[in-house]
């Protein structure tokens, strides 16, 4: 790998100093040279040649992903005025060009440092030394190979400058151990080398803008060398204490931290963000609380740009930490009533991380929306009516909920329709796709083989247990009854040949009464097309409304074929 002493000259005579790598790819096309801002990063430009990089030849420049013919593709264009030649760079210049701050989001133990390292004035082996105040770790350059000398002592071996790598430890010394170290490199910055975890995963370094990572004015040896976020507004109706979470001794370890600070530390560029570059389903990450139904609803709405954003005021990260979130507190009987929930941005954390909704790419909107809904849910949610007194806490989630309920709180839409099979006595008919071994009850510890059901045989379902079907034979070869599998190692070996008719249910919210009438399948898909044409918000989910005995009979463990629920509206 060549990295030092090279000048890449472009149209504007731009010098790419030591933070750029010039290397041949390890795989793919070794007959070309590529320039990278860092290892394992897509090339910025390349030169096709088997000779040295300063040879003549057209360079091509990467102009990024572009839409070409309706398809995203990487666009490369030839740059005739670009060349490469050797220059002499002094070590002092190379040290000066090393970034003042480097960041690697790692967690050492329970203290959870940010992985923020600042360049110090110390020089070791001609390279700068970096230091993390929180983790008390140094990053420095090691040249010598360490081992047993001829005199029996342990230390740096003479004339053995073979290591040439960066390493991390609690003090700076050639012969010290290493908590972690990089691959071999001649670079003057740790980010020019490849760092891996013990599992072989490549670790990503970034170079934050120093203006976004100001040093502490008043140093604290036990804290990050990063100016803390000032205290924000505190909601008097949502106390920062364990009673706002749940009654447990472990809650005494909770520390209430500002979402603004958490977002800043997790965003990657040390800029707090409310929505980042936009909402997306992956933002909804459930924490240690029983609200998967809420996360499912947020994940669905996140696919619709602007819907969740419209609930927030302000719509950007607030340094004050005060947010007003608009939610629907009543949505039944054709009536909707909206209210504004005011919250602060303090969240219960453990070891410096939120214990409830997580921060995906540093976005804080999911955690704040979760807190606002927790505060709203201090009424009788089971009937779709909330008595808003502003006294709800995270403990509200422990009584459970439904994703339709959360959907309605955020959209004001209700009056859903369910499509699915009736819950009668009829059982499905099956057909064997290959020869199947027939056994006694597979739920028992010991089973007895009764024979072989021939391929193509049809059977009447009697009972289901997991992927096994208890049957009575209708036609074909094999035993008259017994158990056969419908799947073997993920391969379907039997299929249903009877279809349940579609039914429509118009339920009264949370009342538990359902009157069903059959409908044509075409009608169902016509409704779906109407929703799509109108660009309506559509919530589609699989639910079940069977008793425990029926679920066991169906072979369902905690879920079911059930019916498909659709909520549509503009």
C-alpha positions in Angstrom: 0.0 0.0 0.0 1.3 3.5 -0.9 0.1 6.4 1.1 2.8 8.9 1.8 4.7 11.1 -0.5 2.1 11.3 -3.3 0.5 14.3 -4.9 -2.8 13.9 -6.7 -3.2 16.9 -8.9 -6.7 17.7 -10.3 -8.1 20.5 -12.3 -7.8 22.9 -9.3 -4.3 21.6 -8.2 -5.8 20.0 -5.1 -3.3 18.3 -2.7 -4.7 15.2 -1.1 -2.6 14.8 2.0 -2.1 11.9 4.4 -5.8 11.4 5.1 -6.3 9.8 1.6 -5.1 6.4 0.7 -3.7 5.3 -2.6 -3.9 1.5 -2.9 -4.5 -1.4 -5.2 -7.8 -3.2 -4.4 -7.3 -6.5 -2.5 -10.0 -8.1 -4.6 -11.7 -7.5 -7.9 -9.3 -5.6 -10.2 -5.7 -5.5 -9.0 -4.6 -3.8 -12.2 -5.7 -0.4 -11.1 -4.9 2.2 -8.4 -7.7 3.7 -6.3 -7.9 6.8 -4.0 -10.0 6.4 -0.8 -10.8 8.9 2.0 -10.3 5.9 4.3 -10.1 2.2 4.2 -13.2 0.2 3.3 -14.7 3.3 1.7 -15.8 3.4 -1.9 -13.1 4.8 -4.2 -13.2 8.5 -5.1 -11.2 8.1 -8.3 -9.1 5.4 -10.0 -6.4 4.8 -12.6 -6.3 1.6 -14.7 -2.7 0.5 -15.0 -0.4 -2.3 -13.9 2.5 0.2 -13.5 3.2 2.7 -10.8 0.5 5.3 -9.9 2.6 8.2 -11.4 2.4 6.7 -14.9 0.5 8.4 -17.6 -3.1 7.5 -18.1 -6.6 8.9 -17.7 -8.0 9.0 -14.2 -11.8 8.5 -13.8 -13.7 10.2 -11.0 -16.6 8.9 -9.0 -19.6 11.3 -9.2 -21.8 9.2 -6.9 -25.1 7.3 -7.3 -27.3 8.8 -10.0 -30.5 7.9 -11.6 -29.7 6.5 -15.0 -32.6 5.2 -17.0 -34.7 4.8 -13.9 -32.1 2.8 -12.1 -29.6 3.9 -9.5 -26.0 3.4 -10.6 -22.5 4.7 -9.8 -21.4 7.2 -12.4 -17.7 7.5 -13.3 -16.3 10.2 -15.7 -12.8 10.6 -17.1 -10.7 13.5 -15.9 -7.9 14.2 -18.4 -6.2 16.9 -16.3 -5.6 14.7 -13.2 -2.2 13.2 -12.6 -0.2 11.7 -9.8 3.5 12.3 -8.9 5.8 11.9 -5.9 6.6 14.8 -3.5 8.6 15.1 -0.4 6.4 15.7 2.7 7.9 16.5 6.0 6.8 14.5 9.1 5.8 17.8 10.7 3.4 18.6 7.8 1.9 15.1 8.0 1.4 15.4 11.7 -0.3 18.7 11.2 -2.6 17.3 8.6 -3.8 14.5 11.0 -7.4 15.3 12.2 -7.7 17.1 15.6 -10.5 14.8 16.7 -11.3 11.3 15.8 -14.4 9.3 16.9 -15.0 5.6 17.1 -18.4 4.7 18.7 -17.3 1.9 21.1 -18.4 1.0 24.6 -15.8 0.0 27.1 -17.5 -1.5 30.1 -20.6 0.1 31.7 -19.4 3.7 31.6 -20.1 3.9 27.9 -17.5 6.5 26.6 -18.2 8.0 23.2 -14.9 6.9 21.7 -14.0 10.6 21.2 -10.2 11.1 21.0 -8.4 14.4 20.8 -4.9 15.0 19.3 -2.4 15.9 22.0 0.9 17.8 21.7 2.8 14.6 22.5 4.7 13.0 19.6 5.7 9.3 19.6 7.5 7.6 16.7 7.0 10.7 14.7 3.2 10.4 15.0 0.7 12.4 17.0 -0.7 10.8 20.2 -4.5 10.8 20.8 -6.2 10.6 24.2 -9.8 9.9 25.4 -10.5 11.6 28.7 -13.5 9.4 29.5 -11.9 6.0 28.9 -8.4 7.1 29.9 -7.0 5.5 26.8 -4.2 6.6 24.4 -3.9 5.9 20.8 -0.3 5.9 19.5 2.0 4.5 16.8 4.2 1.4 17.5 7.2 0.7 15.3 9.2 -2.0 17.0 8.4 -5.6 17.3 8.3 -6.7 20.9 9.7 -10.0 22.1 12.4 -11.8 24.0 15.9 -10.3 23.5 19.2 -12.3 23.3 20.0 -11.4 26.9 16.7 -12.9 28.0 14.9 -9.7 28.8 11.6 -8.7 27.2 11.2 -5.6 25.2 11.6 -3.9 21.8 13.8 -6.0 19.5 16.7 -4.0 17.8 16.4 -3.4 14.1 13.0 -4.9 14.0 10.7 -2.1 13.0 8.1 -4.5 11.6 5.0 -3.6 13.6 4.2 -0.2 12.1 0.7 0.0 13.6 -1.5 2.0 15.8 -2.5 0.7 19.2 -4.6 1.6 22.1 -3.6 1.4 25.8 -3.6 3.3 29.1 -0.1 4.7 28.7 2.3 5.3 25.9 5.2 2.9 25.6 6.6 0.8 22.8 6.6 -2.4 24.8 3.2 -1.9 26.6 0.3 -4.3 25.9 -2.6 -3.3 23.6 -6.3 -3.3 24.2 -6.7 -3.2 20.5 -4.5 -2.4 17.5 -4.8 -1.6 13.8 -3.5 -3.3 10.7 0.0 -2.3 9.5 0.2 1.2 8.1 2.6 4.1 7.4 -0.2 6.6 8.0 0.1 9.6 10.3 -3.5 9.2 11.6 -5.2 6.2 13.2 -8.1 6.4 10.8 -5.9 5.5 7.8 -5.6 2.0 9.1 -8.1 -0.8 9.4 -9.3 -1.6 12.9 -11.3 -4.8 13.6 -13.2 -6.3 16.5 -12.3 -9.7 17.9 -15.1 -11.0 15.6 -13.4 -9.6 12.6 -15.9 -6.7 12.1 -14.3 -3.6 10.6 -14.6 -0.6 12.9 -15.6 2.8 11.4 -13.8 6.0 12.3 -15.1 9.5 11.7 -13.6 13.0 12.0 -16.1 15.2 13.7 -16.2 19.0 13.1 -14.2 20.5 16.1 -16.8 23.3 16.3 -19.5 20.6 17.1 -17.3 19.0 19.8 -16.1 21.9 22.0 -13.7 21.0 24.8 -14.9 21.3 28.4 -14.2 24.7 29.8 -14.2 23.2 33.3 -12.4 19.9 33.0 -13.8 16.8 34.7 -11.5 13.7 34.7 -14.5 11.4 35.0 -16.5 12.8 32.1 -16.1 13.2 28.4 -13.8 16.1 27.3 -16.9 17.6 25.6 -18.9 20.6 26.7 -22.1 19.3 28.2 -25.5 20.2 27.0 -27.1 22.8 29.3 -30.1 21.8 31.5 -33.4 22.0 29.7 -37.0 22.7 30.6 -38.5 20.2 33.0 -42.1 19.0 32.9 -43.6 19.3 36.4 -46.3 16.7 35.5 -43.8 14.0 34.5 -41.3 13.7 37.5 -37.8 12.4 36.8 -38.0 9.5 39.3 -38.6 5.8 39.4 -42.3 6.2 40.0 -42.6 7.4 36.4 -41.3 4.1 35.1 -42.3 1.2 37.4 -41.8 0.1 41.0 -38.5 -1.7 41.1 -35.3 -1.5 43.0 -33.3 -1.5 39.8 -34.9 1.8 38.8 -32.7 3.5 41.4 -29.9 3.1 38.9 -31.8 5.2 36.3 -30.4 8.5 35.4 -32.5 11.0 33.5 -30.6 12.4 30.5 -31.6 14.8 27.8 -32.6 13.4 24.4 -30.8 16.4 22.9 -27.5 15.2 24.4 -28.2 11.5 23.6 -29.0 12.5 20.0 -25.8 14.6 19.7 -23.7 11.7 20.9 -25.3 9.1 18.7 -25.9 11.0 15.4 -22.4 10.4 14.1 -21.6 14.0 13.4 -22.3 15.3 16.9 -25.4 17.3 15.8 -28.7 16.7 17.7 -31.5 15.7 15.3 -35.2 15.2 15.7 -36.0 13.5 12.4 -32.6 13.2 10.7 -32.9 12.9 7.0 -36.5 11.7 7.3 -38.5 9.1 9.1 -38.2 5.4 8.2 -39.6 2.1 9.7 -36.2 1.1 11.2 -36.4 4.1 13.5 -39.0 2.4 15.7 -36.7 0.3 18.0 -38.5 -1.1 21.2 -36.8 -0.8 24.5 -37.4 -2.6 27.9 -41.1 -1.9 28.0 -44.3 -3.6 26.8 -45.2 -1.4 23.8 -44.4 -3.5 20.7 -47.9 -2.5 19.5 -46.8 1.2 19.6 -43.5 0.6 17.8 -45.4 -1.3 15.1 -47.7 1.6 14.5 -44.9 4.2 14.5 -42.9 1.9 12.1 -45.9 1.9 9.7 -46.5 5.7 9.8 -42.8 6.3 9.3 -43.2 5.2 5.7 -45.4 8.2 5.0 -43.2 11.4 4.8 -44.5 14.3 6.8 -47.2 12.4 8.8 -45.3 12.0 12.1 -43.5 15.4 11.6 -46.8 17.1 11.5 -47.5 16.0 15.1 -44.4 17.9 16.5 -43.8 21.5 17.4 -41.0 22.6 17.0 -40.0 20.4 14.1 -36.3 20.6 14.8 -34.1 19.6 17.8 -34.8 22.1 20.6 -32.0 23.2 22.9 -34.7 24.2 25.4 -36.0 20.7 25.4 -39.8 21.6 25.3 -42.0 19.9 22.8 -45.7 20.0 22.0 -47.0 16.9 20.4 -50.5 16.7 18.9 -52.4 13.5 19.5 -56.0 12.2 19.2 -57.5 11.3 22.5 -60.9 10.2 21.3 -61.7 8.3 18.1 -64.9 6.4 18.3 -68.5 6.7 17.1 -67.4 9.0 14.2 -66.0 11.5 16.7 -62.4 12.6 17.0 -60.9 15.0 19.6 -57.3 16.1 19.4 -55.2 17.5 22.2 -51.7 18.8 22.6 -49.3 17.0 25.0 -46.4 19.0 26.3 -43.3 17.1 27.4 -39.6 17.7 28.2 -36.8 15.7 26.5 -35.5 14.0 29.6 -35.4 10.2 29.3 -34.6 7.5 31.8 -31.2 6.0 31.0 -28.9 3.3 32.3 -25.2 3.3 31.6 -25.7 6.4 29.5 -28.3 4.7 27.2 -32.1 5.1 27.0 -33.9 2.1 28.6 -37.0 2.5 26.5 -37.2 3.6 22.8 -33.8 3.5 21.1 -32.1 6.2 18.9 -31.7 5.1 15.3 -29.1 7.2 13.6 -29.4 9.7 16.5 -33.1 10.5 15.7 -35.0 11.4 18.9 -38.6 11.6 17.6 -39.6 8.0 18.5 -38.5 8.3 22.1 -40.3 11.7 22.5 -43.5 10.3 20.8 -43.3 7.3 23.1 -43.1 9.6 26.2 -46.0 11.8 25.0 -48.3 8.8 24.4 -47.3 7.4 27.8 -48.3 10.8 29.4 -51.6 10.7 27.4 -52.5 7.2 28.4 -53.8 8.0 31.9 -57.4 7.2 31.1 -59.5 4.2 30.0 -57.7 3.3 26.8 -59.6 0.0 26.4 -62.7 1.8 25.2 -60.9 4.2 22.9 -61.6 7.2 25.2 -58.9 8.9 27.2 -59.4 11.2 30.1 -56.5 13.5 29.6 -55.3 14.8 32.9 -51.6 15.0 32.0 -50.6 12.5 34.7 -49.7 9.5 32.7 -46.2 7.9 33.0 -44.3 5.0 31.3 -46.1 2.7 33.7 -49.2 3.2 31.5 -47.7 0.8 28.9 -47.6 -2.1 31.3 -51.4 -2.7 30.9 -50.8 -3.5 27.2 -52.3 -2.0 24.0 -53.1 -2.5 20.3 -51.4 -1.2 17.2 -54.8 0.0 15.9 -55.2 2.0 19.1 -51.7 3.7 18.6 -52.5 4.3 14.9 -55.7 6.1 15.8 -53.9 8.3 18.4 -51.5 9.5 15.8 -53.9 9.8 12.8 -57.4 10.2 14.2 -58.5 7.4 11.9 -60.7 4.6 13.0 -63.5 2.4 11.8 -61.5 -0.5 10.4 -62.6 -3.5 8.5 -61.3 -7.0 9.0 -61.2 -9.6 6.3 -60.6 -13.3 7.1 -62.1 -16.8 7.5 -65.1 -17.5 9.7 -64.4 -19.3 13.0 -66.6 -22.3 12.4 -66.2 -26.0 12.6 -65.0 -26.5 9.0 -61.4 -27.7 8.7 -59.1 -27.5 5.7 -58.4 -30.2 3.2 -54.7 -31.0 2.3 -52.7 -32.7 -0.4 -49.4 -34.5 0.1 -46.7 -33.2 -2.3 -44.5 -36.2 -1.8 -44.4 -39.4 0.1 -44.8 -38.6 3.9 -44.2 -40.7 6.9 -47.3 -41.1 9.0 -46.8 -41.2 12.8 -48.7 -41.1 16.1 -49.0 -37.8 18.0 -45.7 -35.9 17.4 -46.2 -33.9 20.6 -45.4 -37.1 22.6 -41.9 -38.0 23.6 -42.1 -41.3 21.7 -43.9 -41.7 18.4 -44.7 -44.8 16.3 -44.5 -44.9 12.5 -47.8 -46.0 11.0 -46.9 -46.1 7.4 -46.4 -43.8 4.4 -49.0 -41.4 2.9 -48.5 -41.4 -0.9 -47.7 -38.3 -2.9 -51.0 -36.8 -4.2 -53.1 -38.2 -1.5 -55.8 -35.9 -0.1 -56.6 -35.7 3.6 -59.1 -33.9 5.9 -57.6 -31.9 8.7 -58.6 -32.9 12.2 -56.1 -30.9 14.3 -52.9 -29.0 13.9 -49.8 -29.0 16.1 -47.0 -26.8 15.0 -46.2 -27.9 11.4 -48.0 -31.3 11.8 -51.5 -32.2 10.6 -53.7 -34.8 12.2 -55.8 -36.2 9.4 -58.4 -38.5 8.1 -57.6 -39.8 4.6 -60.0 -38.8 1.8 -58.2 -40.4 -1.2 -54.9 -42.0 -2.2 -52.5 -44.5 -0.7 -51.6 -44.8 2.9 -53.0 -45.1 6.4 -56.6 -43.9 7.1 -55.5 -41.6 9.9 -52.5 -40.3 11.8 -50.1 -37.3 11.7 -48.0 -36.0 8.8 -45.7 -32.9 8.6 -46.6 -30.0 6.3 -43.0 -28.7 6.3 -39.7 -30.5 6.6 -36.5 -28.4 7.1 -38.3 -25.4 5.6 -39.5 -27.3 2.6 -43.3 -27.5 2.0 -44.3 -31.1 1.7 -48.1 -30.7 2.0 -50.4 -27.9 1.0 -53.9 -26.7 1.7 -56.3 -27.3 -1.2 -59.4 -25.7 0.3 -59.7 -21.9 0.7 -61.6 -20.2 3.4 -64.1 -17.6 2.1 -63.4 -14.0 2.8 -65.7 -12.3 5.4 -66.1 -8.6 6.3 -66.3 -7.6 10.0 -67.5 -4.2 11.1 -66.6 -4.1 14.8 -67.6 -1.7 17.5 -64.3 -0.4 18.9 -63.2 -2.4 21.9 -66.6 -3.9 22.4 -65.7 -7.4 21.4 -68.8 -8.0 19.2 -68.3 -8.9 15.5 -71.0 -9.5 12.9 -69.5 -11.2 9.9 -70.9 -11.5 6.4 -69.2 -13.2 3.4 -67.8 -11.0 0.6 -66.2 -11.8 -2.8 -62.4 -11.8 -2.9 -62.4 -9.3 -5.8 -64.2 -6.8 -3.5 -61.3 -7.0 -1.0 -58.7 -6.2 -3.6 -60.8 -3.4 -5.1 -60.8 -1.8 -1.7 -57.1 -2.1 -1.5 -56.7 -0.5 -5.0 -59.0 2.4 -3.9 -56.8 3.1 -0.9 -53.7 3.0 -3.1 -55.2 5.3 -5.7 -56.1 7.9 -3.1 -52.7 7.6 -1.4 -54.5 6.9 1.8 -52.9 5.8 5.0 -53.4 2.1 5.2 -52.7 -0.1 8.3 -52.6 -3.8 7.4 -51.9 -6.3 10.1 -52.4 -10.0 10.9 -54.6 -10.6 14.0 -56.4 -13.5 15.6 -59.6 -13.7 17.6 -59.7 -17.3 18.6 -59.9 -18.8 22.1 -56.8 -20.5 23.6 -58.4 -23.9 22.8 -59.0 -22.9 19.2 -55.4 -21.6 18.9 -54.1 -24.9 20.2 -56.3 -26.8 17.8 -54.9 -24.6 15.0 -51.3 -25.3 16.0 -50.7 -21.7 16.7 -48.3 -20.6 19.4 -48.8 -16.9 20.3 -50.0 -16.0 16.8 -52.3 -17.1 14.1 -53.5 -17.1 10.5 -56.4 -15.1 11.8 -57.7 -12.4 9.6 -56.2 -9.4 7.9 -57.1 -6.1 9.5 -57.1 -2.9 7.3 -57.6 0.6 8.5 -57.9 3.1 5.6 -58.4 6.9 5.5 -57.0 10.1 4.2 
